[in-house]
């Protein structure tokens, strides 16, 4: 924790932006939050069914056609953020989307990704 106390906000913000930004989703805040919420909801649902997986696994499964570099960078970061947000939670927002439609809607939201 001392490292965090001794780092400037600007430097910390640059680190966060480099590794954990959602800027490249090229969408509004509601869509970004829905992307996170649906990832968490699906992950939790599958874990309750006995699957041993994480948010990154769920994200990779809905973006099979993505380039490997995007899957190994942006999706990995997004998965880590989702895991962090899931910690200690037992209910997750579904944004009114039926479970069967969630993977398709999540893919649609993720397809707004623009890495440049």
N, C-alpha and C positions, 0 to 999 in steps of 0.2 A: 504494500500500500504506500510505502514511502516514495516509490517511483511515481505514483500518481500525484502525490502531494507536491513533488518537486518538478513537475512538468507544467509548462505554460498551457493555458487553454488553447492558444493558437496551434501549438505543436500537437497537442492531443487531438484537436479537430482535424488537422492534416492527416494524422495517422488513421483516424476513423474514416475520413473521406476516401483515403487510399484503399482501405480494405473492406469497409462495411457500408458504403453508400448505396442508396437506392436511386440516385440521380439518373442512372442509365435506364430505369424503367420507363422513362418518358411518359409519365401519366400523372394524374392528380393524386392528392393525398388519400382520398377514399379508395382508389384502386390499389395504391401501395399497401394500405392497411388491410384491404381485402386479400391481397396476395399473401401477406404474413398470416392473417387469420385462417385462411383456407389451408395453407400449408400446415399450420399447427393443428387444425381440426382433423385433417386427414391423417396426420401422423398419430395423433392421440387415438383416433378411431381404430387404426390398424394395430397399434400397440395393445389396445384392449382386446383385439381379436387374437392376440398371441404372437404377432409378428415382431421380430427383433430388428427394428430399423430406426433411423433418425430422420430428421427433416430433410437433410441433404439427399437421402435415398428417395424420399417422396418427390422432391424437386427433379431429380434425375429421371425418375420414371415418367414424368409428364413432359419432359423435354428431350426425349430420345433423339430427335432430329437436330438438336443444337450442335454447333461445333464444340469439339472437345475442350478448346481453350476457354470458352464461356462457361462450360459445365464445371471446369476445374478452378474457376476464379469467382465469377459473380454468384453462381449457384452455391458454391461452397460457403461464401460469405453470408449469403441470405439464409442458408441452412443454419449456420452458427447463430445468427441473430434470432431466428425462430426458436431454436433450442433454448436460448437464453430466456426468451419471453415465455416459453412454456413452463419453465421451472416453477414448481410449486402450484401450478394451476390444474384444475380438474374440469373446468368448463371453458369452452372456446366459442367464439362468435362464428356464425355460419352465414351471415349477411343475407339470410333468407333463401339461400341456395340449397336445394335438395342434395343429399349426400351423393346420389348417383351422378349429378351434374357437376360436382365440385372439381374433379380432375380436368374436365373440359374447360370449365370457367377459369381454373388456375392457369392452364396452358394459355388461354386467351389473354389473360392479364400479363403473363410472362412474355408473350409474343410482342409486347410493346418494348421489350429490351432493345436498346440501341447503344452499342459499346463505344460510340465515338461522339 
